[in-house]
Amino acid sequence: MSNSNLIEIGCFVGVHGIKGEVKVKSYAEKPENIFTYEEIFIDNDINPIKLKLVRKVKQNLICKIENIKTRNDAENFRNSKLFIKRESLPKLSDDEFYHRDLVSFEVYNTKRESFGFIVSLNDFGGGLLLEVNKDNKMFYLPASKRFLNEIKYKEKEVILNLDLSFLNG
């Protein structure tokens, strides 16, 4: 299975207790949504795992992996990443996008002035931000509906209603 066909949806951040339970950090909007996918894969393993929710503790999910019975066995999964197949993601409407799809897109304003390219997308509570790299300098740009003009998938471009002077602001 190629990595481009996989979407990272979480990771194992540790173990819990002595019965082989693991702590999972989910990247889903609602952490429990990772259990809506039929197949979950670990790192580059082509065989899916069976993951079962035991309970939620703060932002982590305490889970059981089928056939893992001891803490020592669970330790082998620490820092492993969880993936699903891209085709198992829900279909989006025209005004929606997956953050991952925009990474490496070039960011321009409506005057075609370049801000750089997208490294990641983040929401720290104040709205969606694009983390952008230009000439090895990293900075954030707002990407809320107020600023997001257009996403051009074929051209791999994001157009913002933002003047370059915003960076000097």
TIBAFI-432602 format. One line per field, with one value per residue: residue number from 1; residue in three letters; chain; x, y, z of N, C-alpha, C in turn. Coordinates in nm, 2 decimals. Example, Ala and Ser with C-alpha at 12.3 -4.5 7.8 and 13.67 -1.06 7.14 Angstrom:
! residues 2
resi <- (1, 2) .
resn <- (ala, ser) .
chain <- (A, A) .
npx <- (1.32, 1.28) .
npy <- (-0.57, -0.22) .
npz <- (0.78, 0.71) .
capx <- (1.23, 1.37) .
capy <- (-0.45, -0.11) .
capz <- (0.78, 0.71) .
cpx <- (1.32, 1.29) .
cpy <- (-0.33, 0.00) .
cpz <- (0.78, 0.79) .
//
This chain:
! residues 169
resi <- (1, 2, 3, 4, 5, 6, 7, 8, 9, 10, 11, 12, 13, 14, 15, 16, 17, 18, 19, 20, 21, 22, 23, 24, 25, 26, 27, 28, 29, 30, 31, 32, 33, 34, 35, 36, 37, 38, 39, 40, 41, 42, 43, 44, 45, 46, 47, 48, 49, 50, 51, 52, 53, 54, 55, 56, 57, 58, 59, 60, 61, 62, 63, 64, 65, 66, 67, 68, 69, 70, 71, 72, 73, 74, 75, 76, 77, 78, 79, 80, 81, 82, 83, 84, 85, 86, 87, 88, 89, 90, 91, 92, 93, 94, 95, 96, 97, 98, 99, 100, 101, 102, 103, 104, 105, 106, 107, 108, 109, 110, 111, 112, 113, 114, 115, 116, 117, 118, 119, 120, 121, 122, 123, 124, 125, 126, 127, 128, 129, 130, 131, 132, 133, 134, 135, 136, 137, 138, 139, 140, 141, 142, 143, 144, 145, 146, 147, 148, 149, 150, 151, 152, 153, 154, 155, 156, 157, 158, 159, 160, 161, 162, 163, 164, 165, 166, 167, 168, 169) .
resn <- (met, ser, asn, ser, asn, leu, ile, glu, ile, gly, cys, phe, val, gly, val, his, gly, ile, lys, gly, glu, val, lys, val, lys, ser, tyr, ala, glu, lys, pro, glu, asn, ile, phe, thr, tyr, glu, glu, ile, phe, ile, asp, asn, asp, ile, asn, pro, ile, lys, leu, lys, leu, val, arg, lys, val, lys, gln, asn, leu, ile, cys, lys, ile, glu, asn, ile, lys, thr, arg, asn, asp, ala, glu, asn, phe, arg, asn, ser, lys, leu, phe, ile, lys, arg, glu, ser, leu, pro, lys, leu, ser, asp, asp, glu, phe, tyr, his, arg, asp, leu, val, ser, phe, glu, val, tyr, asn, thr, lys, arg, glu, ser, phe, gly, phe, ile, val, ser, leu, asn, asp, phe, gly, gly, gly, leu, leu, leu, glu, val, asn, lys, asp, asn, lys, met, phe, tyr, leu, pro, ala, ser, lys, arg, phe, leu, asn, glu, ile, lys, tyr, lys, glu, lys, glu, val, ile, leu, asn, leu, asp, leu, ser, phe, leu, asn, gly) .
chain <- (A, A, A, A, A, A, A, A, A, A, A, A, A, A, A, A, A, A, A, A, A, A, A, A, A, A, A, A, A, A, A, A, A, A, A, A, A, A, A, A, A, A, A, A, A, A, A, A, A, A, A, A, A, A, A, A, A, A, A, A, A, A, A, A, A, A, A, A, A, A, A, A, A, A, A, A, A, A, A, A, A, A, A, A, A, A, A, A, A, A, A, A, A, A, A, A, A, A, A, A, A, A, A, A, A, A, A, A, A, A, A, A, A, A, A, A, A, A, A, A, A, A, A, A, A, A, A, A, A, A, A, A, A, A, A, A, A, A, A, A, A, A, A, A, A, A, A, A, A, A, A, A, A, A, A, A, A, A, A, A, A, A, A, A, A, A, A, A, A) .
npx <- (0.08, 0.06, 0.20, 0.08, -0.18, -0.27, -0.40, -0.30, -0.45, -0.42, -0.22, -0.03, 0.03, 0.12, 0.11, -0.14, -0.21, -0.18, -0.29, -0.25, -0.36, -0.37, -0.28, -0.44, -0.40, -0.62, -0.67, -0.90, -1.19, -1.39, -1.27, -1.35, -1.44, -1.26, -1.32, -1.51, -1.42, -1.36, -1.12, -0.81, -0.47, -0.13, 0.15, 0.36, 0.24, 0.06, -0.16, -0.47, -0.55, -0.74, -0.91, -1.04, -1.25, -1.20, -1.23, -1.26, -1.01, -0.94, -0.80, -0.72, -0.77, -0.84, -0.76, -0.80, -0.61, -0.67, -0.57, -0.35, -0.23, -0.07, 0.11, 0.38, 0.36, 0.20, 0.37, 0.53, 0.39, 0.41, 0.44, 0.38, 0.21, -0.13, -0.33, -0.57, -0.73, -0.73, -0.96, -1.16, -1.24, -1.50, -1.70, -1.66, -1.83, -1.84, -1.73, -1.57, -1.26, -0.98, -0.74, -0.48, -0.46, -0.38, -0.13, 0.19, 0.09, 0.11, 0.08, -0.10, -0.18, -0.47, -0.35, -0.17, 0.07, 0.33, 0.31, 0.44, 0.48, 0.25, 0.30, 0.17, -0.16, -0.34, -0.55, -0.57, -0.77, -0.87, -0.95, -0.89, -0.55, -0.29, 0.02, 0.31, 0.59, 0.84, 1.12, 1.27, 1.16, 0.92, 0.57, 0.23, -0.08, -0.41, -0.69, -0.96, -1.31, -1.34, -1.09, -1.01, -1.00, -1.00, -0.94, -0.73, -0.71, -0.59, -0.38, -0.25, -0.27, -0.35, -0.56, -0.56, -0.75, -0.57, -0.33, 0.02, 0.15, 0.04, 0.22, 0.41, 0.28) .
npy <- (-0.12, 0.22, 0.51, 0.75, 0.68, 0.67, 0.82, 0.99, 0.95, 0.95, 0.87, 0.64, 0.73, 0.63, 0.38, 0.22, 0.11, -0.24, -0.43, -0.43, -0.21, 0.09, 0.43, 0.66, 0.93, 1.10, 1.25, 1.33, 1.54, 1.50, 1.31, 1.04, 0.96, 0.82, 0.56, 0.51, 0.42, 0.14, 0.00, 0.03, 0.12, 0.05, 0.24, 0.13, -0.12, -0.36, -0.50, -0.45, -0.33, -0.43, -0.21, -0.11, 0.10, 0.17, 0.37, 0.73, 0.96, 1.27, 1.43, 1.20, 0.87, 0.57, 0.25, -0.09, -0.32, -0.58, -0.90, -0.81, -0.83, -0.77, -0.52, -0.50, -0.59, -0.40, -0.17, -0.19, -0.05, 0.21, 0.55, 0.48, 0.54, 0.60, 0.51, 0.55, 0.43, 0.65, 0.65, 0.59, 0.81, 1.06, 1.19, 1.53, 1.85, 2.11, 2.34, 2.26, 2.11, 1.89, 1.94, 1.83, 1.80, 2.05, 2.11, 2.21, 2.36, 2.66, 3.00, 3.28, 3.63, 3.82, 3.98, 3.83, 3.81, 3.64, 3.46, 3.24, 2.89, 2.64, 2.48, 2.36, 2.33, 2.49, 2.52, 2.71, 2.79, 3.03, 3.03, 2.91, 2.87, 2.92, 2.77, 2.90, 2.89, 3.10, 3.17, 3.03, 3.14, 3.12, 3.16, 3.26, 3.27, 3.40, 3.20, 3.20, 3.22, 3.48, 3.56, 3.37, 3.33, 3.16, 2.82, 2.66, 2.36, 2.22, 2.39, 2.39, 2.60, 2.85, 3.12, 3.42, 3.69, 3.92, 4.16, 4.19, 4.36, 4.28, 4.11, 4.27, 4.41) .
npz <- (0.00, -0.09, 0.06, -0.01, -0.04, 0.22, 0.51, 0.79, 1.11, 1.38, 1.67, 1.88, 2.21, 2.44, 2.70, 2.91, 3.22, 3.32, 3.15, 2.88, 2.75, 2.55, 2.50, 2.29, 2.07, 1.90, 1.58, 1.47, 1.43, 1.62, 1.87, 1.91, 1.66, 1.51, 1.53, 1.35, 1.12, 0.91, 0.87, 1.03, 1.02, 1.12, 1.11, 0.86, 0.82, 0.64, 0.72, 0.87, 1.21, 1.49, 1.68, 1.99, 2.18, 2.52, 2.72, 2.75, 2.84, 2.94, 2.68, 2.55, 2.42, 2.57, 2.47, 2.35, 2.18, 1.96, 2.06, 2.21, 2.53, 2.74, 2.93, 2.84, 2.58, 2.47, 2.49, 2.26, 2.07, 2.12, 2.02, 1.76, 1.45, 1.34, 1.07, 0.80, 0.50, 0.22, 0.06, 0.23, 0.36, 0.43, 0.16, 0.04, 0.03, -0.21, -0.10, 0.10, 0.24, 0.29, 0.52, 0.49, 0.21, 0.12, 0.19, 0.09, -0.11, -0.30, -0.18, -0.26, -0.30, -0.41, -0.60, -0.71, -0.57, -0.40, -0.10, -0.01, 0.06, 0.18, 0.49, 0.71, 0.85, 1.10, 1.39, 1.66, 1.82, 1.75, 1.49, 1.15, 1.06, 0.82, 0.81, 0.69, 0.47, 0.36, 0.19, 0.39, 0.62, 0.87, 0.92, 1.01, 0.84, 0.82, 0.74, 0.74, 0.63, 0.57, 0.47, 0.29, -0.05, -0.28, -0.37, -0.57, -0.70, -0.92, -0.99, -0.76, -0.57, -0.33, -0.28, -0.12, 0.03, 0.11, 0.18, 0.11, 0.29, 0.53, 0.65, 0.76, 0.95) .
capx <- (0.00, 0.14, 0.18, -0.01, -0.32, -0.30, -0.42, -0.28, -0.56, -0.38, -0.10, -0.03, 0.11, 0.17, 0.03, -0.22, -0.23, -0.10, -0.36, -0.22, -0.43, -0.29, -0.34, -0.44, -0.43, -0.69, -0.67, -1.04, -1.26, -1.43, -1.17, -1.41, -1.47, -1.16, -1.38, -1.61, -1.35, -1.35, -0.98, -0.71, -0.34, -0.03, 0.27, 0.36, 0.18, -0.05, -0.27, -0.53, -0.56, -0.88, -0.89, -1.16, -1.25, -1.23, -1.29, -1.19, -0.94, -0.90, -0.80, -0.67, -0.86, -0.78, -0.81, -0.75, -0.57, -0.69, -0.45, -0.25, -0.28, 0.02, 0.18, 0.50, 0.32, 0.15, 0.48, 0.58, 0.31, 0.43, 0.48, 0.33, 0.10, -0.25, -0.37, -0.68, -0.72, -0.79, -1.10, -1.26, -1.28, -1.63, -1.69, -1.68, -1.90, -1.75, -1.67, -1.49, -1.13, -0.90, -0.62, -0.37, -0.45, -0.33, 0.02, 0.28, 0.03, 0.16, -0.02, -0.09, -0.30, -0.55, -0.27, -0.07, 0.20, 0.34, 0.34, 0.53, 0.41, 0.19, 0.37, 0.07, -0.28, -0.36, -0.65, -0.54, -0.89, -0.91, -0.98, -0.79, -0.43, -0.19, 0.16, 0.37, 0.73, 0.89, 1.27, 1.31, 1.10, 0.79, 0.47, 0.10, -0.17, -0.54, -0.75, -1.11, -1.39, -1.32, -0.97, -0.99, -1.07, -1.01, -0.84, -0.71, -0.65, -0.51, -0.26, -0.19, -0.26, -0.45, -0.56, -0.61, -0.78, -0.48, -0.22, 0.16, 0.18, 0.00, 0.34, 0.49, 0.18) .
capy <- (0.00, 0.34, 0.61, 0.86, 0.63, 0.66, 0.94, 0.98, 0.99, 0.95, 0.80, 0.59, 0.82, 0.56, 0.26, 0.25, -0.01, -0.36, -0.53, -0.41, -0.09, 0.19, 0.57, 0.70, 1.07, 1.11, 1.38, 1.35, 1.66, 1.44, 1.20, 0.90, 0.94, 0.72, 0.42, 0.49, 0.36, -0.01, -0.05, 0.12, 0.06, 0.11, 0.27, 0.07, -0.25, -0.38, -0.56, -0.36, -0.37, -0.41, -0.12, -0.10, 0.20, 0.14, 0.49, 0.85, 1.02, 1.40, 1.43, 1.07, 0.76, 0.44, 0.15, -0.22, -0.37, -0.72, -0.99, -0.75, -0.87, -0.72, -0.38, -0.51, -0.60, -0.26, -0.08, -0.20, 0.04, 0.35, 0.64, 0.44, 0.63, 0.53, 0.55, 0.49, 0.45, 0.78, 0.64, 0.57, 0.94, 1.10, 1.29, 1.66, 1.94, 2.20, 2.45, 2.19, 2.05, 1.83, 2.02, 1.76, 1.83, 2.19, 2.11, 2.23, 2.46, 2.80, 3.09, 3.41, 3.72, 3.84, 4.05, 3.72, 3.82, 3.51, 3.46, 3.12, 2.76, 2.59, 2.37, 2.29, 2.41, 2.48, 2.60, 2.72, 2.84, 3.16, 3.02, 2.83, 2.94, 2.85, 2.79, 2.93, 2.91, 3.18, 3.20, 2.97, 3.21, 3.06, 3.25, 3.21, 3.36, 3.36, 3.13, 3.19, 3.26, 3.63, 3.58, 3.27, 3.37, 3.05, 2.71, 2.61, 2.23, 2.18, 2.47, 2.38, 2.73, 2.91, 3.27, 3.49, 3.84, 3.97, 4.23, 4.15, 4.44, 4.21, 4.05, 4.38, 4.47) .
capz <- (0.00, -0.10, 0.16, -0.06, -0.02, 0.36, 0.59, 0.94, 1.19, 1.52, 1.71, 2.01, 2.29, 2.56, 2.75, 3.03, 3.31, 3.30, 3.07, 2.74, 2.70, 2.49, 2.49, 2.16, 2.04, 1.77, 1.51, 1.42, 1.49, 1.75, 1.88, 1.89, 1.52, 1.45, 1.54, 1.24, 1.00, 0.92, 0.87, 1.08, 1.00, 1.20, 1.03, 0.72, 0.82, 0.54, 0.79, 0.97, 1.34, 1.55, 1.80, 2.06, 2.28, 2.65, 2.77, 2.72, 2.95, 2.89, 2.53, 2.49, 2.42, 2.62, 2.38, 2.35, 2.04, 1.96, 2.09, 2.30, 2.66, 2.85, 2.91, 2.76, 2.44, 2.43, 2.47, 2.12, 1.98, 2.16, 1.91, 1.62, 1.39, 1.29, 0.93, 0.73, 0.35, 0.18, 0.00, 0.34, 0.41, 0.37, 0.04, 0.08, -0.06, -0.29, -0.02, 0.20, 0.19, 0.39, 0.55, 0.43, 0.07, 0.09, 0.23, -0.02, -0.21, -0.30, -0.13, -0.33, -0.27, -0.53, -0.69, -0.75, -0.50, -0.33, 0.04, 0.01, 0.05, 0.31, 0.56, 0.78, 0.88, 1.25, 1.46, 1.80, 1.89, 1.69, 1.35, 1.08, 1.02, 0.73, 0.85, 0.55, 0.46, 0.24, 0.21, 0.51, 0.73, 0.89, 0.97, 1.00, 0.77, 0.85, 0.63, 0.76, 0.51, 0.54, 0.39, 0.18, -0.17, -0.37, -0.37, -0.71, -0.68, -1.03, -0.99, -0.63, -0.52, -0.24, -0.30, 0.00, 0.03, 0.21, 0.12, 0.16, 0.40, 0.65, 0.72, 0.83, 1.04) .
cpx <- (0.09, 0.10, 0.08, -0.16, -0.36, -0.31, -0.39, -0.39, -0.54, -0.25, -0.11, 0.07, 0.16, 0.08, -0.04, -0.25, -0.15, -0.17, -0.35, -0.30, -0.33, -0.36, -0.33, -0.47, -0.50, -0.69, -0.80, -1.10, -1.32, -1.35, -1.23, -1.44, -1.37, -1.22, -1.48, -1.55, -1.33, -1.21, -0.89, -0.57, -0.24, 0.10, 0.26, 0.31, 0.06, -0.17, -0.33, -0.54, -0.71, -0.86, -1.03, -1.15, -1.28, -1.30, -1.20, -1.13, -0.88, -0.91, -0.75, -0.78, -0.78, -0.84, -0.74, -0.72, -0.60, -0.56, -0.34, -0.30, -0.20, 0.07, 0.30, 0.47, 0.27, 0.26, 0.54, 0.51, 0.34, 0.49, 0.45, 0.22, -0.01, -0.30, -0.50, -0.66, -0.79, -0.94, -1.20, -1.31, -1.42, -1.61, -1.73, -1.76, -1.80, -1.68, -1.59, -1.36, -1.07, -0.77, -0.50, -0.35, -0.39, -0.18, 0.10, 0.22, 0.10, 0.05, 0.01, -0.20, -0.37, -0.47, -0.16, 0.07, 0.21, 0.38, 0.44, 0.44, 0.36, 0.27, 0.27, -0.05, -0.31, -0.48, -0.62, -0.66, -0.94, -0.94, -0.86, -0.67, -0.35, -0.05, 0.24, 0.52, 0.77, 1.03, 1.31, 1.26, 0.96, 0.70, 0.33, 0.02, -0.31, -0.61, -0.90, -1.18, -1.37, -1.19, -0.95, -1.07, -1.10, -0.90, -0.84, -0.64, -0.55, -0.38, -0.19, -0.16, -0.38, -0.44, -0.63, -0.64, -0.70, -0.36, -0.08, 0.20, 0.14, 0.12, 0.42, 0.41, 0.22) .
cpy <- (0.12, 0.44, 0.72, 0.81, 0.63, 0.80, 0.91, 1.03, 0.99, 0.88, 0.74, 0.67, 0.75, 0.44, 0.30, 0.12, -0.12, -0.47, -0.51, -0.30, 0.01, 0.32, 0.61, 0.85, 1.06, 1.25, 1.41, 1.47, 1.62, 1.32, 1.06, 0.87, 0.84, 0.58, 0.40, 0.43, 0.21, -0.06, 0.06, 0.05, 0.13, 0.12, 0.21, -0.07, -0.26, -0.44, -0.47, -0.42, -0.36, -0.33, -0.10, 0.01, 0.15, 0.25, 0.61, 0.92, 1.15, 1.40, 1.30, 0.97, 0.64, 0.33, 0.02, -0.26, -0.52, -0.80, -0.93, -0.76, -0.81, -0.58, -0.39, -0.52, -0.47, -0.16, -0.08, -0.10, 0.18, 0.43, 0.59, 0.53, 0.54, 0.59, 0.48, 0.51, 0.58, 0.76, 0.61, 0.70, 0.98, 1.20, 1.43, 1.74, 2.03, 2.30, 2.39, 2.13, 1.98, 1.90, 1.96, 1.79, 1.96, 2.20, 2.12, 2.32, 2.59, 2.89, 3.23, 3.50, 3.74, 3.92, 3.96, 3.74, 3.70, 3.54, 3.34, 3.00, 2.71, 2.47, 2.29, 2.39, 2.38, 2.56, 2.60, 2.78, 2.96, 3.15, 2.95, 2.92, 2.86, 2.88, 2.79, 2.94, 2.99, 3.21, 3.15, 3.05, 3.15, 3.16, 3.20, 3.32, 3.31, 3.30, 3.11, 3.23, 3.40, 3.65, 3.48, 3.30, 3.25, 2.95, 2.66, 2.47, 2.20, 2.26, 2.46, 2.52, 2.77, 3.06, 3.33, 3.64, 3.90, 4.04, 4.19, 4.24, 4.38, 4.15, 4.15, 4.44, 4.47) .
cpz <- (0.00, 0.01, 0.12, -0.05, 0.12, 0.42, 0.73, 1.02, 1.34, 1.54, 1.85, 2.09, 2.41, 2.59, 2.87, 3.10, 3.27, 3.20, 2.92, 2.67, 2.65, 2.50, 2.35, 2.15, 1.91, 1.71, 1.45, 1.49, 1.62, 1.77, 1.86, 1.75, 1.45, 1.45, 1.43, 1.12, 1.02, 0.94, 0.92, 1.07, 1.09, 1.11, 0.89, 0.71, 0.72, 0.60, 0.88, 1.11, 1.39, 1.68, 1.86, 2.17, 2.41, 2.72, 2.72, 2.84, 2.90, 2.74, 2.47, 2.50, 2.47, 2.54, 2.40, 2.20, 2.05, 1.97, 2.17, 2.44, 2.77, 2.82, 2.82, 2.61, 2.38, 2.41, 2.33, 2.03, 2.01, 2.04, 1.77, 1.58, 1.34, 1.16, 0.89, 0.58, 0.31, 0.13, 0.11, 0.40, 0.35, 0.25, 0.10, -0.02, -0.12, -0.21, 0.10, 0.15, 0.31, 0.40, 0.48, 0.28, 0.03, 0.12, 0.10, -0.13, -0.19, -0.26, -0.20, -0.27, -0.41, -0.64, -0.75, -0.69, -0.41, -0.18, 0.07, -0.01, 0.18, 0.36, 0.64, 0.80, 1.03, 1.29, 1.61, 1.88, 1.83, 1.54, 1.27, 1.03, 0.92, 0.79, 0.71, 0.57, 0.34, 0.28, 0.35, 0.64, 0.74, 0.96, 0.95, 0.93, 0.80, 0.72, 0.65, 0.63, 0.47, 0.45, 0.28, 0.06, -0.26, -0.34, -0.51, -0.70, -0.79, -1.03, -0.86, -0.57, -0.42, -0.26, -0.18, -0.03, 0.14, 0.14, 0.18, 0.28, 0.54, 0.73, 0.80, 0.94, 1.18) .
//
